[in-house]
Amino acid sequence: TLYSGITLVVAIIISKLLLKPLKKEDKYIIQFSNVFSNCGFMGFPIIEGLYGKEGLVYASIFNVLFTIFMWTYGVGLFTGGINKKNVKKVFANPSIVAVFIGIIIMVFGIEIPSIIMKPIEMVGGITSALSMIIVGVILSNVNFKEYMKDISLYYGVFLKLLVVPIIVYIIMAALPGPTKVMKIIVLLHAMPTAAMLPIFAESFNKDKEYASVLLFMSTLFCVVTFPVVLLIVGQ
């Protein structure tokens, strides 16, 4: 958990510094993109494929702090700051509650009857898909020719998928601790932008189209960049 917090703070600082030269009013959208990845829908299956169930446990622990940061710092990016109301919402957030319950179940070896687990797994399986459907609806109305000329999108994707994860890896490699845990956390940072980005943009009346295109591009280019990061980090 400590390493998760360190990497998120490092990602925030690195991204802020690298975005300073960018003259764009809503660059906080890129800042959100650089810090928050698609851990659940894409990250979890990939980490499980690389490291098995043990890796998935580490990824889930990272996701606890990730969710806390997203519902405080992430929301603050769109609202202009963090307030007590946002902080209270974090601890009432279903994702946080579910992760803590999951950890308790895992630690005490509690077996959940299949009649309960099946519906939970089914609901869990559609949540990320629903958010991607919303993104798809937004993208269907986007003028891609206009956005393909926007250099800030390419710069944002480059930072998100390569620069931030690699710098996080360099810093993490200098710290003492379990190598496997560090690698998993870095690889989660190398995932595409969180699917919540356009959802937040729409909820707070910001540029949802720009946010959706940024998400789309990061997901597209991740096919090329993730193997590069994996090669640098090693399995």
C-alpha beads as a LAMMPS data file, in Angstrom:
LAMMPS data file: protein, C-alpha beads

235 atoms
234 bonds

1 atom types
1 bond types

-500.0 500.0 xlo xhi
-500.0 500.0 ylo yhi
-500.0 500.0 zlo zhi

Masses

1 110.0

Atoms # bond

1 1 1 0.000 0.000 0.000
2 1 1 2.897 2.349 0.803
3 1 1 4.420 1.773 -2.636
4 1 1 1.029 2.360 -4.264
5 1 1 0.737 5.735 -2.550
6 1 1 4.309 6.692 -3.471
7 1 1 3.811 5.890 -7.160
8 1 1 0.545 7.832 -7.349
9 1 1 2.135 10.900 -5.736
10 1 1 5.154 10.576 -8.048
11 1 1 2.842 10.312 -11.082
12 1 1 0.987 13.464 -9.974
13 1 1 4.217 15.456 -9.549
14 1 1 5.859 14.224 -12.780
15 1 1 2.730 14.911 -14.810
16 1 1 2.302 18.418 -13.370
17 1 1 5.900 19.327 -14.179
18 1 1 5.747 17.950 -17.721
19 1 1 2.411 19.638 -18.443
20 1 1 3.607 23.097 -17.356
21 1 1 4.819 24.102 -20.855
22 1 1 1.462 23.092 -22.365
23 1 1 -0.705 26.123 -23.069
24 1 1 -4.114 24.530 -22.739
25 1 1 -6.937 25.690 -20.502
26 1 1 -8.286 22.230 -19.682
27 1 1 -4.973 20.390 -19.322
28 1 1 -6.292 19.039 -16.019
29 1 1 -7.981 16.420 -18.240
30 1 1 -4.530 15.238 -19.352
31 1 1 -3.355 15.404 -15.729
32 1 1 -6.177 13.039 -14.732
33 1 1 -5.313 10.780 -17.657
34 1 1 -1.633 10.594 -16.669
35 1 1 -2.348 9.659 -13.052
36 1 1 -5.318 7.301 -13.383
37 1 1 -5.196 4.124 -15.463
38 1 1 -7.711 1.529 -16.577
39 1 1 -6.666 -0.854 -13.794
40 1 1 -9.791 -2.983 -13.491
41 1 1 -11.029 -3.634 -17.025
42 1 1 -7.575 -4.012 -18.619
43 1 1 -5.043 -4.051 -15.795
44 1 1 -6.409 -6.905 -13.695
45 1 1 -6.668 -9.497 -16.516
46 1 1 -3.174 -8.650 -17.812
47 1 1 -1.583 -8.738 -14.342
48 1 1 -3.323 -12.042 -13.600
49 1 1 -2.036 -13.429 -16.889
50 1 1 1.529 -12.362 -16.063
51 1 1 1.669 -13.044 -12.310
52 1 1 -1.294 -15.274 -11.501
53 1 1 -3.647 -14.904 -8.517
54 1 1 -0.878 -13.470 -6.320
55 1 1 -0.373 -10.625 -8.784
56 1 1 -4.115 -9.983 -8.818
57 1 1 -4.082 -9.580 -5.016
58 1 1 -1.326 -6.938 -5.264
59 1 1 -3.239 -5.200 -8.060
60 1 1 -6.398 -5.156 -5.905
61 1 1 -4.500 -3.594 -3.001
62 1 1 -3.154 -0.916 -5.365
63 1 1 -6.720 -0.341 -6.528
64 1 1 -7.788 0.642 -2.982
65 1 1 -5.465 3.664 -2.881
66 1 1 -6.061 4.308 -6.579
67 1 1 -9.810 4.668 -5.955
68 1 1 -9.255 6.918 -2.926
69 1 1 -6.972 9.189 -4.976
70 1 1 -9.414 9.235 -7.892
71 1 1 -12.393 10.268 -5.761
72 1 1 -10.412 12.986 -3.971
73 1 1 -7.567 14.326 -6.110
74 1 1 -9.227 13.220 -9.358
75 1 1 -12.551 14.875 -8.549
76 1 1 -10.622 17.922 -7.300
77 1 1 -9.086 18.368 -10.763
78 1 1 -12.567 18.862 -12.218
79 1 1 -14.052 20.873 -9.341
80 1 1 -11.073 23.092 -8.555
81 1 1 -10.137 21.494 -5.234
82 1 1 -10.716 18.767 -2.647
83 1 1 -13.448 19.315 -0.058
84 1 1 -14.812 17.356 2.917
85 1 1 -17.831 16.234 0.924
86 1 1 -15.601 14.471 -1.634
87 1 1 -13.543 12.804 1.105
88 1 1 -16.688 11.439 2.800
89 1 1 -17.867 10.046 -0.535
90 1 1 -14.625 8.091 -0.869
91 1 1 -15.271 5.923 2.174
92 1 1 -18.878 5.378 1.113
93 1 1 -17.789 4.467 -2.420
94 1 1 -18.878 0.900 -3.336
95 1 1 -15.461 0.144 -4.880
96 1 1 -13.626 0.922 -1.631
97 1 1 -16.139 -0.994 0.506
98 1 1 -15.991 -3.992 -1.867
99 1 1 -12.184 -4.135 -1.826
100 1 1 -12.041 -4.055 1.986
101 1 1 -14.679 -6.801 2.201
102 1 1 -12.691 -8.808 -0.354
103 1 1 -9.492 -8.472 1.686
104 1 1 -11.304 -9.657 4.847
105 1 1 -12.746 -12.648 2.959
106 1 1 -9.297 -13.515 1.579
107 1 1 -7.468 -13.146 4.934
108 1 1 -9.972 -15.267 6.878
109 1 1 -10.539 -17.760 4.060
110 1 1 -14.302 -17.237 4.051
111 1 1 -16.122 -19.225 1.368
112 1 1 -18.986 -17.438 -0.357
113 1 1 -21.821 -19.676 -1.648
114 1 1 -21.994 -19.810 -5.444
115 1 1 -25.629 -18.662 -5.345
116 1 1 -24.315 -15.318 -4.003
117 1 1 -21.040 -15.169 -5.952
118 1 1 -22.537 -15.761 -9.401
119 1 1 -24.751 -12.631 -9.441
120 1 1 -21.887 -10.559 -7.972
121 1 1 -19.510 -11.754 -10.708
122 1 1 -22.115 -11.016 -13.390
123 1 1 -22.687 -7.462 -12.141
124 1 1 -18.942 -6.903 -11.773
125 1 1 -18.387 -8.068 -15.318
126 1 1 -20.666 -5.447 -16.882
127 1 1 -19.640 -2.294 -14.976
128 1 1 -16.542 -1.481 -17.042
129 1 1 -18.327 -2.506 -20.233
130 1 1 -21.130 -0.035 -19.476
131 1 1 -18.668 2.825 -19.021
132 1 1 -17.077 1.946 -22.382
133 1 1 -20.524 1.976 -24.014
134 1 1 -21.040 5.527 -22.703
135 1 1 -17.652 6.494 -24.141
136 1 1 -18.664 4.909 -27.453
137 1 1 -21.852 7.002 -27.566
138 1 1 -19.828 10.187 -26.964
139 1 1 -17.249 9.216 -29.616
140 1 1 -19.991 8.587 -32.199
141 1 1 -20.645 12.346 -32.255
142 1 1 -16.987 13.421 -32.325
143 1 1 -15.326 15.122 -35.308
144 1 1 -12.104 13.075 -35.333
145 1 1 -10.456 15.160 -38.077
146 1 1 -10.536 18.186 -35.805
147 1 1 -9.043 16.339 -32.831
148 1 1 -6.368 14.524 -34.849
149 1 1 -4.712 17.919 -35.399
150 1 1 -4.510 18.601 -31.651
151 1 1 -0.873 18.076 -30.612
152 1 1 -1.817 18.095 -26.912
153 1 1 -3.571 14.740 -27.371
154 1 1 -0.426 13.078 -28.711
155 1 1 1.699 14.699 -26.018
156 1 1 -0.738 13.534 -23.333
157 1 1 -0.761 9.952 -24.637
158 1 1 3.065 9.920 -24.845
159 1 1 3.328 11.049 -21.214
160 1 1 0.649 8.628 -20.021
161 1 1 1.866 5.459 -21.689
162 1 1 5.645 5.860 -21.679
163 1 1 7.162 8.794 -19.792
164 1 1 5.238 8.577 -16.497
165 1 1 5.461 4.749 -16.113
166 1 1 9.191 4.685 -16.945
167 1 1 10.053 7.509 -14.517
168 1 1 7.922 5.812 -11.843
169 1 1 9.868 2.598 -12.506
170 1 1 13.253 4.348 -12.180
171 1 1 12.224 5.866 -8.836
172 1 1 10.694 2.617 -7.556
173 1 1 13.791 0.629 -8.567
174 1 1 15.863 2.831 -6.251
175 1 1 13.674 1.941 -3.254
176 1 1 13.995 -1.206 -1.140
177 1 1 11.096 -3.639 -1.337
178 1 1 9.592 -6.630 -3.160
179 1 1 10.553 -6.430 -6.850
180 1 1 7.398 -8.200 -8.031
181 1 1 5.115 -5.720 -6.254
182 1 1 6.980 -2.756 -7.769
183 1 1 6.775 -4.211 -11.277
184 1 1 3.039 -4.847 -10.955
185 1 1 2.413 -1.275 -9.804
186 1 1 4.491 0.177 -12.664
187 1 1 2.669 -1.988 -15.222
188 1 1 -0.674 -0.770 -13.858
189 1 1 0.520 2.808 -14.437
190 1 1 1.328 1.819 -18.044
191 1 1 -2.294 0.873 -18.766
192 1 1 -4.510 3.197 -20.858
193 1 1 -6.421 6.079 -19.311
194 1 1 -9.155 5.239 -16.792
195 1 1 -12.587 4.820 -18.371
196 1 1 -13.933 7.193 -15.695
197 1 1 -12.264 10.199 -17.386
198 1 1 -15.084 11.007 -19.860
199 1 1 -17.662 10.090 -17.198
200 1 1 -16.165 12.692 -14.850
201 1 1 -15.885 15.206 -17.695
202 1 1 -19.574 14.812 -18.514
203 1 1 -20.629 14.844 -14.842
204 1 1 -18.808 18.126 -14.176
205 1 1 -19.756 19.755 -17.510
206 1 1 -16.223 19.738 -18.917
207 1 1 -14.964 18.787 -22.392
208 1 1 -16.273 15.216 -22.572
209 1 1 -15.375 14.864 -26.266
210 1 1 -11.702 15.725 -25.678
211 1 1 -11.666 13.346 -22.692
212 1 1 -13.202 10.537 -24.771
213 1 1 -10.741 10.995 -27.633
214 1 1 -7.842 10.986 -25.149
215 1 1 -9.151 7.729 -23.676
216 1 1 -9.606 6.220 -27.139
217 1 1 -6.095 7.182 -28.278
218 1 1 -4.417 5.939 -25.097
219 1 1 -6.204 2.596 -25.456
220 1 1 -5.205 2.354 -29.116
221 1 1 -1.523 3.226 -28.643
222 1 1 -1.216 1.055 -25.534
223 1 1 -1.072 -1.984 -27.823
224 1 1 2.371 -0.728 -28.920
225 1 1 3.646 0.973 -25.755
226 1 1 2.762 -1.641 -23.121
227 1 1 5.117 -4.304 -24.544
228 1 1 7.880 -1.652 -24.503
229 1 1 7.285 -0.886 -20.804
230 1 1 7.055 -4.613 -20.033
231 1 1 10.393 -5.136 -21.803
232 1 1 12.011 -2.365 -19.712
233 1 1 10.487 -3.496 -16.421
234 1 1 10.846 -7.232 -17.062
235 1 1 8.437 -9.882 -15.758

Bonds

1 1 1 2
2 1 2 3
3 1 3 4
4 1 4 5
5 1 5 6
6 1 6 7
7 1 7 8
8 1 8 9
9 1 9 10
10 1 10 11
11 1 11 12
12 1 12 13
13 1 13 14
14 1 14 15
15 1 15 16
16 1 16 17
17 1 17 18
18 1 18 19
19 1 19 20
20 1 20 21
21 1 21 22
22 1 22 23
23 1 23 24
24 1 24 25
25 1 25 26
26 1 26 27
27 1 27 28
28 1 28 29
29 1 29 30
30 1 30 31
31 1 31 32
32 1 32 33
33 1 33 34
34 1 34 35
35 1 35 36
36 1 36 37
37 1 37 38
38 1 38 39
39 1 39 40
40 1 40 41
41 1 41 42
42 1 42 43
43 1 43 44
44 1 44 45
45 1 45 46
46 1 46 47
47 1 47 48
48 1 48 49
49 1 49 50
50 1 50 51
51 1 51 52
52 1 52 53
53 1 53 54
54 1 54 55
55 1 55 56
56 1 56 57
57 1 57 58
58 1 58 59
59 1 59 60
60 1 60 61
61 1 61 62
62 1 62 63
63 1 63 64
64 1 64 65
65 1 65 66
66 1 66 67
67 1 67 68
68 1 68 69
69 1 69 70
70 1 70 71
71 1 71 72
72 1 72 73
73 1 73 74
74 1 74 75
75 1 75 76
76 1 76 77
77 1 77 78
78 1 78 79
79 1 79 80
80 1 80 81
81 1 81 82
82 1 82 83
83 1 83 84
84 1 84 85
85 1 85 86
86 1 86 87
87 1 87 88
88 1 88 89
89 1 89 90
90 1 90 91
91 1 91 92
92 1 92 93
93 1 93 94
94 1 94 95
95 1 95 96
96 1 96 97
97 1 97 98
98 1 98 99
99 1 99 100
100 1 100 101
101 1 101 102
102 1 102 103
103 1 103 104
104 1 104 105
105 1 105 106
106 1 106 107
107 1 107 108
108 1 108 109
109 1 109 110
110 1 110 111
111 1 111 112
112 1 112 113
113 1 113 114
114 1 114 115
115 1 115 116
116 1 116 117
117 1 117 118
118 1 118 119
119 1 119 120
120 1 120 121
121 1 121 122
122 1 122 123
123 1 123 124
124 1 124 125
125 1 125 126
126 1 126 127
127 1 127 128
128 1 128 129
129 1 129 130
130 1 130 131
131 1 131 132
132 1 132 133
133 1 133 134
134 1 134 135
135 1 135 136
136 1 136 137
137 1 137 138
138 1 138 139
139 1 139 140
140 1 140 141
141 1 141 142
142 1 142 143
143 1 143 144
144 1 144 145
145 1 145 146
146 1 146 147
147 1 147 148
148 1 148 149
149 1 149 150
150 1 150 151
151 1 151 152
152 1 152 153
153 1 153 154
154 1 154 155
155 1 155 156
156 1 156 157
157 1 157 158
158 1 158 159
159 1 159 160
160 1 160 161
161 1 161 162
162 1 162 163
163 1 163 164
164 1 164 165
165 1 165 166
166 1 166 167
167 1 167 168
168 1 168 169
169 1 169 170
170 1 170 171
171 1 171 172
172 1 172 173
173 1 173 174
174 1 174 175
175 1 175 176
176 1 176 177
177 1 177 178
178 1 178 179
179 1 179 180
180 1 180 181
181 1 181 182
182 1 182 183
183 1 183 184
184 1 184 185
185 1 185 186
186 1 186 187
187 1 187 188
188 1 188 189
189 1 189 190
190 1 190 191
191 1 191 192
192 1 192 193
193 1 193 194
194 1 194 195
195 1 195 196
196 1 196 197
197 1 197 198
198 1 198 199
199 1 199 200
200 1 200 201
201 1 201 202
202 1 202 203
203 1 203 204
204 1 204 205
205 1 205 206
206 1 206 207
207 1 207 208
208 1 208 209
209 1 209 210
210 1 210 211
211 1 211 212
212 1 212 213
213 1 213 214
214 1 214 215
215 1 215 216
216 1 216 217
217 1 217 218
218 1 218 219
219 1 219 220
220 1 220 221
221 1 221 222
222 1 222 223
223 1 223 224
224 1 224 225
225 1 225 226
226 1 226 227
227 1 227 228
228 1 228 229
229 1 229 230
230 1 230 231
231 1 231 232
232 1 232 233
233 1 233 234
234 1 234 235
